[in-house]
Amino acid sequence: MLKRISHTFIHVLDQDEALDFYVGKLGMVVHTDADMGVMRFLTVNLPGEPNVELVLMLPGPPAYDNATAAEIRELVAKGAAGGGVIFETDDCRGTYQSLRAAGVEFTQEPTERFYGTDCALRDPFGNPIRFTQPPEGPIVVPSAEELQAQS
């Protein structure tokens, strides 16, 4: 029986640059940094949350052959690799301000939505990241028509 998600993967083009961003800017911590011979297994997690690790994966062997790895690197460079992360925060606007002050560039300012307040950015490789502050009380999902009217 499945119990929980322990790891999720995001493709990066440079693991040291990824560490600078995820640890140095976003405030995550290194969980595992292991030279596996054929690859570097590098994971980070939120402080105090060691049970969910974000794997900063360099496309290549042993997971991918060289041709596939080259295709993935090309997609990552375009910001189209399909990965992404959504973080929860208690204060979306405060998180936004502190990360902007640290030099993080955002693609969307904090915006009120039915599911809370959120904002968007991309990591140095184009992977989408969102920070969301849940609303007070229950989330009420609008109908498809209501959502379309808001666009």
Phi and psi restraints in degrees (value plus and minus 20) as a CYANA .aco file:
   2 LEU   PHI     -90.8   -50.8
   2 LEU   PSI     121.9   161.9
   3 LYS   PHI    -132.2   -92.2
   3 LYS   PSI     -63.2   -23.2
   4 ARG   PHI    -188.6  -148.6
   4 ARG   PSI     146.5   186.5
   5 ILE   PHI    -107.4   -67.4
   5 ILE   PSI     107.7   147.7
   6 SER   PHI    -125.4   -85.4
   6 SER   PSI     -53.1   -13.1
   7 HIS   PHI    -158.4  -118.4
   7 HIS   PSI     125.9   165.9
   8 THR   PHI    -156.0  -116.0
   8 THR   PSI     130.0   170.0
   9 PHE   PHI    -130.7   -90.7
   9 PHE   PSI     124.3   164.3
  10 ILE   PHI    -156.2  -116.2
  10 ILE   PSI     113.7   153.7
  11 HIS   PHI    -101.1   -61.1
  11 HIS   PSI     115.6   155.6
  12 VAL   PHI    -150.3  -110.3
  12 VAL   PSI     138.9   178.9
  13 LEU   PHI    -118.1   -78.1
  13 LEU   PSI     -35.1     4.9
  14 ASP   PHI    -171.0  -131.0
  14 ASP   PSI      93.6   133.6
  15 GLN   PHI     -88.7   -48.7
  15 GLN   PSI     -52.6   -12.6
  16 ASP   PHI     -89.8   -49.8
  16 ASP   PSI     -59.6   -19.6
  17 GLU   PHI     -85.5   -45.5
  17 GLU   PSI     -56.7   -16.7
  18 ALA   PHI     -83.2   -43.2
  18 ALA   PSI     -61.6   -21.6
  19 LEU   PHI     -81.5   -41.5
  19 LEU   PSI     -63.7   -23.7
  20 ASP   PHI     -76.2   -36.2
  20 ASP   PSI     -59.9   -19.9
  21 PHE   PHI     -97.3   -57.3
  21 PHE   PSI     -76.8   -36.8
  22 TYR   PHI     -89.6   -49.6
  22 TYR   PSI     -55.4   -15.4
  23 VAL   PHI    -111.8   -71.8
  23 VAL   PSI     -72.7   -32.7
  24 GLY   PHI     -87.8   -47.8
  24 GLY   PSI     -56.4   -16.4
  25 LYS   PHI    -121.4   -81.4
  25 LYS   PSI     -66.9   -26.9
  26 LEU   PHI    -104.9   -64.9
  26 LEU   PSI     -34.9     5.1
  27 GLY   PHI      66.0   106.0
  27 GLY   PSI      -4.9    35.1
  28 MET   PHI     -95.8   -55.8
  28 MET   PSI     152.8   192.8
  29 VAL   PHI    -145.8  -105.8
  29 VAL   PSI     130.9   170.9
  30 VAL   PHI     -92.3   -52.3
  30 VAL   PSI     109.1   149.1
  31 HIS   PHI    -118.4   -78.4
  31 HIS   PSI     -72.1   -32.1
  32 THR   PHI    -156.1  -116.1
  32 THR   PSI     112.9   152.9
  33 ASP   PHI    -158.5  -118.5
  33 ASP   PSI      73.6   113.6
  34 ALA   PHI    -144.1  -104.1
  34 ALA   PSI     109.1   149.1
  35 ASP   PHI    -101.4   -61.4
  35 ASP   PSI      90.0   130.0
  36 MET   PHI    -115.0   -75.0
  36 MET   PSI      -8.5    31.5
  37 GLY   PHI      66.9   106.9
  37 GLY   PSI     -89.0   -49.0
  38 VAL   PHI    -104.0   -64.0
  38 VAL   PSI     -35.2     4.8
  39 MET   PHI    -180.5  -140.5
  39 MET   PSI     143.5   183.5
  40 ARG   PHI    -122.3   -82.3
  40 ARG   PSI      99.5   139.5
  41 PHE   PHI    -113.6   -73.6
  41 PHE   PSI      87.5   127.5
  42 LEU   PHI    -143.1  -103.1
  42 LEU   PSI     100.6   140.6
  43 THR   PHI    -149.7  -109.7
  43 THR   PSI     130.4   170.4
  44 VAL   PHI    -149.7  -109.7
  44 VAL   PSI     141.3   181.3
  45 ASN   PHI    -169.4  -129.4
  45 ASN   PSI     147.8   187.8
  46 LEU   PHI     -93.4   -53.4
  46 LEU   PSI     125.1   165.1
  47 PRO   PHI     -75.3   -35.3
  47 PRO   PSI     112.8   152.8
  48 GLY   PHI      59.9    99.9
  48 GLY   PSI     -18.2    21.8
  49 GLU   PHI    -145.2  -105.2
  49 GLU   PSI      41.1    81.1
  50 PRO   PHI     -92.5   -52.5
  50 PRO   PSI     -27.9    12.1
  51 ASN   PHI    -105.5   -65.5
  51 ASN   PSI     -26.9    13.1
  52 VAL   PHI    -147.1  -107.1
  52 VAL   PSI      93.5   133.5
  53 GLU   PHI    -129.9   -89.9
  53 GLU   PSI     118.4   158.4
  54 LEU   PHI    -118.5   -78.5
  54 LEU   PSI      96.3   136.3
  55 VAL   PHI    -107.2   -67.2
  55 VAL   PSI     102.0   142.0
  56 LEU   PHI    -112.6   -72.6
  56 LEU   PSI      72.1   112.1
  57 MET   PHI    -118.4   -78.4
  57 MET   PSI     105.8   145.8
  58 LEU   PHI    -105.7   -65.7
  58 LEU   PSI     100.8   140.8
  59 PRO   PHI     -81.5   -41.5
  59 PRO   PSI     105.4   145.4
  60 GLY   PHI     144.4   184.4
  60 GLY   PSI    -193.8  -153.8
  61 PRO   PHI     -82.0   -42.0
  61 PRO   PSI     130.9   170.9
  62 PRO   PHI    -108.2   -68.2
  62 PRO   PSI     -26.6    13.4
  63 ALA   PHI     -91.5   -51.5
  63 ALA   PSI     -53.2   -13.2
  64 TYR   PHI    -154.6  -114.6
  64 TYR   PSI     125.5   165.5
  65 ASP   PHI     -92.9   -52.9
  65 ASP   PSI     148.4   188.4
  66 ASN   PHI     -80.3   -40.3
  66 ASN   PSI     -59.7   -19.7
  67 ALA   PHI     -86.9   -46.9
  67 ALA   PSI     -64.0   -24.0
  68 THR   PHI     -85.8   -45.8
  68 THR   PSI     -61.4   -21.4
  69 ALA   PHI     -80.3   -40.3
  69 ALA   PSI     -60.4   -20.4
  70 ALA   PHI     -83.8   -43.8
  70 ALA   PSI     -61.1   -21.1
  71 GLU   PHI     -84.0   -44.0
  71 GLU   PSI     -62.2   -22.2
  72 ILE   PHI     -85.0   -45.0
  72 ILE   PSI     -63.5   -23.5
  73 ARG   PHI     -78.6   -38.6
  73 ARG   PSI     -59.9   -19.9
  74 GLU   PHI     -84.0   -44.0
  74 GLU   PSI     -62.9   -22.9
  75 LEU   PHI     -85.6   -45.6
  75 LEU   PSI     -61.4   -21.4
  76 VAL   PHI     -80.5   -40.5
  76 VAL   PSI     -64.9   -24.9
  77 ALA   PHI     -80.6   -40.6
  77 ALA   PSI     -48.8    -8.8
  78 LYS   PHI    -106.6   -66.6
  78 LYS   PSI     -26.3    13.7
  79 GLY   PHI      54.5    94.5
  79 GLY   PSI       5.8    45.8
  80 ALA   PHI    -143.8  -103.8
  80 ALA   PSI       9.2    49.2
  81 ALA   PHI    -100.1   -60.1
  81 ALA   PSI     -29.8    10.2
  82 GLY   PHI      69.8   109.8
  82 GLY   PSI     -26.0    14.0
  83 GLY   PHI    -108.7   -68.7
  83 GLY   PSI     152.2   192.2
  84 GLY   PHI     150.2   190.2
  84 GLY   PSI     145.9   185.9
  85 VAL   PHI    -160.3  -120.3
  85 VAL   PSI     120.9   160.9
  86 ILE   PHI    -139.0   -99.0
  86 ILE   PSI     102.4   142.4
  87 PHE   PHI    -123.0   -83.0
  87 PHE   PSI     126.2   166.2
  88 GLU   PHI    -115.7   -75.7
  88 GLU   PSI     123.0   163.0
  89 THR   PHI    -157.3  -117.3
  89 THR   PSI     134.8   174.8
  90 ASP   PHI    -102.2   -62.2
  90 ASP   PSI     -38.2     1.8
  91 ASP   PHI    -165.9  -125.9
  91 ASP   PSI      68.4   108.4
  92 CYS   PHI     -80.4   -40.4
  92 CYS   PSI     -66.9   -26.9
  93 ARG   PHI     -85.9   -45.9
  93 ARG   PSI     -59.9   -19.9
  94 GLY   PHI     -86.6   -46.6
  94 GLY   PSI     -61.7   -21.7
  95 THR   PHI     -82.5   -42.5
  95 THR   PSI     -64.5   -24.5
  96 TYR   PHI     -76.2   -36.2
  96 TYR   PSI     -69.4   -29.4
  97 GLN   PHI     -83.5   -43.5
  97 GLN   PSI     -63.9   -23.9
  98 SER   PHI     -88.9   -48.9
  98 SER   PSI     -56.7   -16.7
  99 LEU   PHI     -92.2   -52.2
  99 LEU   PSI     -56.9   -16.9
 100 ARG   PHI     -81.4   -41.4
 100 ARG   PSI     -61.6   -21.6
 101 ALA   PHI     -83.7   -43.7
 101 ALA   PSI     -46.4    -6.4
 102 ALA   PHI    -106.2   -66.2
 102 ALA   PSI     -18.6    21.4
 103 GLY   PHI      76.6   116.6
 103 GLY   PSI     -12.3    27.7
 104 VAL   PHI     -96.8   -56.8
 104 VAL   PSI     111.3   151.3
 105 GLU   PHI    -116.0   -76.0
 105 GLU   PSI     109.7   149.7
 106 PHE   PHI    -122.0   -82.0
 106 PHE   PSI     130.8   170.8
 107 THR   PHI    -119.6   -79.6
 107 THR   PSI     -31.8     8.2
 108 GLN   PHI    -174.5  -134.5
 108 GLN   PSI     110.8   150.8
 109 GLU   PHI     -93.2   -53.2
 109 GLU   PSI     144.2   184.2
 110 PRO   PHI     -74.6   -34.6
 110 PRO   PSI     112.6   152.6
 111 THR   PHI    -155.2  -115.2
 111 THR   PSI     117.9   157.9
 112 GLU   PHI     -96.8   -56.8
 112 GLU   PSI     111.1   151.1
 113 ARG   PHI    -155.9  -115.9
 113 ARG   PSI     150.8   190.8
 114 PHE   PHI     -83.1   -43.1
 114 PHE   PSI     -48.1    -8.1
 115 TYR   PHI    -113.8   -73.8
 115 TYR   PSI     -16.6    23.4
 116 GLY   PHI     112.8   152.8
 116 GLY   PSI    -181.5  -141.5
 117 THR   PHI    -125.1   -85.1
 117 THR   PSI     109.5   149.5
 118 ASP   PHI    -163.5  -123.5
 118 ASP   PSI     147.4   187.4
 119 CYS   PHI    -164.4  -124.4
 119 CYS   PSI     149.6   189.6
 120 ALA   PHI    -156.1  -116.1
 120 ALA   PSI     130.1   170.1
 121 LEU   PHI    -172.3  -132.3
 121 LEU   PSI     156.6   196.6
 122 ARG   PHI    -147.8  -107.8
 122 ARG   PSI     126.9   166.9
 123 ASP   PHI     -94.8   -54.8
 123 ASP   PSI     157.2   197.2
 124 PRO   PHI     -81.1   -41.1
 124 PRO   PSI     -31.0     9.0
 125 PHE   PHI    -126.5   -86.5
 125 PHE   PSI     -20.4    19.6
 126 GLY   PHI      78.4   118.4
 126 GLY   PSI     -21.7    18.3
 127 ASN   PHI     -88.5   -48.5
 127 ASN   PSI     112.3   152.3
 128 PRO   PHI     -94.4   -54.4
 128 PRO   PSI     119.0   159.0
 129 ILE   PHI    -153.9  -113.9
 129 ILE   PSI     118.9   158.9
 130 ARG   PHI    -148.1  -108.1
 130 ARG   PSI     129.6   169.6
 131 PHE   PHI    -138.1   -98.1
 131 PHE   PSI     107.5   147.5
 132 THR   PHI    -147.5  -107.5
 132 THR   PSI     113.4   153.4
 133 GLN   PHI    -125.6   -85.6
 133 GLN   PSI      94.7   134.7
 134 PRO   PHI     -81.0   -41.0
 134 PRO   PSI     133.0   173.0
 135 PRO   PHI     -95.3   -55.3
 135 PRO   PSI     143.2   183.2
 136 GLU   PHI     -90.3   -50.3
 136 GLU   PSI     113.2   153.2
 137 GLY   PHI      60.8   100.8
 137 GLY   PSI    -191.9  -151.9
 138 PRO   PHI     -92.6   -52.6
 138 PRO   PSI     132.6   172.6
 139 ILE   PHI    -104.2   -64.2
 139 ILE   PSI     108.2   148.2
 140 VAL   PHI    -130.3   -90.3
 140 VAL   PSI      92.0   132.0
 141 VAL   PHI    -101.7   -61.7
 141 VAL   PSI     102.2   142.2
 142 PRO   PHI     -88.6   -48.6
 142 PRO   PSI     142.1   182.1
 143 SER   PHI     -90.3   -50.3
 143 SER   PSI     145.9   185.9
 144 ALA   PHI     -78.8   -38.8
 144 ALA   PSI     -59.4   -19.4
 145 GLU   PHI     -84.4   -44.4
 145 GLU   PSI     -61.7   -21.7
 146 GLU   PHI     -85.2   -45.2
 146 GLU   PSI     -61.6   -21.6
 147 LEU   PHI     -84.0   -44.0
 147 LEU   PSI     -61.8   -21.8
 148 GLN   PHI     -86.0   -46.0
 148 GLN   PSI     -56.7   -16.7
 149 ALA   PHI     -86.8   -46.8
 149 ALA   PSI     -45.9    -5.9
 150 GLN   PHI     -98.0   -58.0
 150 GLN   PSI     -37.9     2.1
